[in-house]
Structure formats: C-alpha cells, structure tokens
Amino acid sequence: MDKQAIGNATWEKMKETPVIKVVFFASVREAMGTDHLELDASEIDTVQDVILRLARQGRGDEDRVLSREDLLVAVNQTMVGLSHPVATGDEVAIFPPVTGG
C-alpha cells in the first residue's frame, strides 16, 4: 500500500499509529493463520493484554490456542512472563512449548 493509494491524511495517521509487532511460531502460527501481525499499541501494557486483544479479535481456533497456560512468550527476543510490560515498537513472539532431544 502506498501513500497515493490511500490518501495523505490516512497515510500520516498510519505512520503515527503506535504498534507492537507480534510473531507466531509452530501451532500458534497455524491457528492464527499468519506468521506475524501488528497491533495498535493503545491500551496494551503487558504481554497478557496482547494475548487478550488477539483472542478477542480471533475468528475461531485462536482463542483456544492463545488460552493455553503453557504458551511461551518473548519480548524483544527475551523470554518473559505474561505480566511483562510491552511498549510501542516491541516485538512479542508467541509459541508453544518446545521439546528437544
């Protein structure tokens, strides 16, 4: 999408909208139907807020997957808990438990 296609006012507003990038891995990615998206950062203070916003706007399987208690989350590539703060420009990664061998 470019500036000409959407108009100057809308383009400027989009540029100023504070966002949080959310990336998904493995079964979470499959349930979400995408590998990433951007959320408007307004009214989001913690990782839990990110997950709740995603679950509310879901279309089906997202709510079940996002409500798992064993989800793993990283903010800016550091593993964190659900109460960890997030801010505009952060990257939140959500993925299921990982096993190795």
N, C-alpha and C positions, 0 to 999 in steps of 0.2 A: 504494500500500500504506500502511495506517495502523497506528498503534500497537495499536489494538483488534483488528485482524485477525490480527496475528502474535504478540501477547503481549508483556508488559513486558520480560522478560529478553532476548528476541531483539531487540526494538526498541533497547534500551540497547546491546547488543553491536554492532548495525549502526551506531549513531550513533558509536561509538568506533573502528570499523574504519578504519585509515588507508588512504586511497585516492589513486590517481593517475587523473586523467581523461585518456582517450585519445580523440582525434578523428581521423577518417579523411576523406580527400578523394579525389575522382575515382575512378580504377580501384581504389585501395586500399579505398575505401568500398564499392564494388560487390563486391569479393572478400570483405570482412568481413561484408557483409550488414547493416550498420548504419552510422550516421554517427558514433557515439560509444559508449563504454562506460567503466566504472570498473573498475580493477584493484586488488586488495588490494596495498598497497604493501610488505608484508613480503617480504623477500628480493629487493627490487628496488633497485639502487643506481645504475644507469646506463640510458641510452636503450637500449643493447643488451639489457639484462635485460628491459625492457618488450617489445621485439620478440621475444625468445626465449620469453617467457611467452605472448604472443599466438599464436605459431606452434605451441607445444606444445598449446594448448587448441583449436586450429583443427579445423574439420570437413572441410576439403577444399582449396580453392584458396588459402586464407590463407597456408599455408606457402610456396607458390611466389611469391606476391606479396611477402610480407614478407622473403624471402631475396634480393630484388633488391639489387644493390650500388649502384644509382643512386637509391635512395629518399632523399627529403628529409625532414628532421625538424626540428621547432621545439619548444622548451620555453618555455612562457610567452611565446609569440609572438616568440622569438629563435631564428634558425637555429643549429643545433648539430650536432656530430658524434656518432657512436654511443657514444663514451666519456664524453659529458657526464653529470654526475650529475643524478639526479632525486630528489625528496623528496615526502613526503606533501603533498597539495594542489596539486602541479604539474599543468599541462595539457601533454600531449605530443601534438603534431599530426604525423601521418604522411601523406605524399603523394608521388606520383610526380613525376619531373622535369617542369618546366613550360616550355613554349616560348611565345614571344610573337612579335609581328610588327607 
